[in-house]
Amino acid sequence: MTGTGAAGNGNGNGAQPRDPFAVDVEHALEVLRLAWGDAYDIRFESGEWTAVSRDDERRVFSGHTPDELNLAIRADWARKGTL
């Protein structure tokens, strides 16, 4: 049987399965900064994802998840006519 593991959790090592909705904060920050870091200062603090534009306007965006923040950044980027 493929992928059943010793405990039947699919990972083969008996450990608890990973929460499919858990966010790897460091990885998400790395990805967002790779995509947007030249134009936005991106952070995760006190459970909130934030981005501040690096231009003179210093616009602030936030989201409860990395996806929400990414959508806000993309909307701003498109609004500025640079997408």
C-alpha positions as CSV (number, residue, x, y, z in Angstrom):
1,M,0.0,0.0,0.0
2,T,1.4,3.3,-1.0
3,G,1.4,6.3,1.4
4,T,-0.3,4.7,4.3
5,G,2.6,4.7,6.8
6,A,2.9,3.0,10.1
7,A,0.2,5.1,11.7
8,G,-2.0,5.3,8.6
9,N,-1.3,9.1,8.3
10,G,0.4,8.9,4.9
11,N,3.8,10.2,5.9
12,G,5.4,6.8,6.7
13,N,7.1,7.9,9.9
14,G,4.3,7.6,12.5
15,A,4.4,11.4,13.1
16,Q,1.2,13.5,13.3
17,P,0.0,14.7,9.9
18,R,0.7,18.4,9.1
19,D,-2.3,20.7,9.3
20,P,-3.1,21.5,5.6
21,F,-4.2,25.0,6.6
22,A,-1.1,25.9,8.7
23,V,1.1,28.6,7.3
24,D,4.9,28.3,7.3
25,V,5.5,31.9,8.2
26,E,9.2,32.0,7.2
27,H,8.5,30.4,3.8
28,A,5.6,32.7,3.1
29,L,7.6,35.8,4.0
30,E,10.4,34.6,1.8
31,V,8.1,34.0,-1.2
32,L,6.3,37.4,-0.7
33,R,9.6,39.2,-0.3
34,L,11.0,37.5,-3.4
35,A,8.0,38.6,-5.5
36,W,7.4,42.1,-4.0
37,G,10.4,43.0,-1.8
38,D,11.7,45.7,-4.2
39,A,8.5,47.6,-4.0
40,Y,7.1,46.8,-0.5
41,D,8.4,46.2,3.0
42,I,6.7,43.0,4.0
43,R,6.3,41.7,7.6
44,F,4.4,39.3,9.8
45,E,3.8,40.7,13.3
46,S,1.2,39.9,16.0
47,G,-0.7,37.6,13.6
48,E,-1.1,40.2,10.9
49,W,0.6,40.2,7.5
50,T,1.5,43.8,6.4
51,A,3.2,45.5,3.5
52,V,4.3,49.1,3.2
53,S,5.0,50.6,-0.2
54,R,8.6,51.7,-0.6
55,D,7.6,54.8,-2.6
56,D,7.0,58.3,-1.3
57,E,3.4,57.5,-0.5
58,R,4.2,54.7,2.0
59,R,0.8,53.0,1.5
60,V,0.0,50.3,4.1
61,F,-1.7,47.0,3.3
62,S,-2.6,44.1,5.5
63,G,-4.2,40.7,5.5
64,H,-5.0,37.8,7.8
65,T,-3.2,35.4,5.5
66,P,-0.3,35.6,3.0
67,D,-2.9,35.2,0.2
68,E,-4.9,38.2,1.4
69,L,-1.8,40.3,1.6
70,N,-0.7,39.2,-1.9
71,L,-4.1,40.1,-3.3
72,A,-3.9,43.6,-1.7
73,I,-0.4,44.2,-3.1
74,R,-1.4,43.0,-6.6
75,A,-4.4,45.4,-6.5
76,D,-2.2,48.3,-5.5
77,W,0.4,47.3,-8.1
78,A,-2.3,47.3,-10.8
79,R,-3.8,50.5,-9.6
80,K,-0.4,52.2,-10.0
81,G,-0.4,51.0,-13.6
82,T,2.8,49.1,-13.3
83,L,1.6,45.6,-13.7
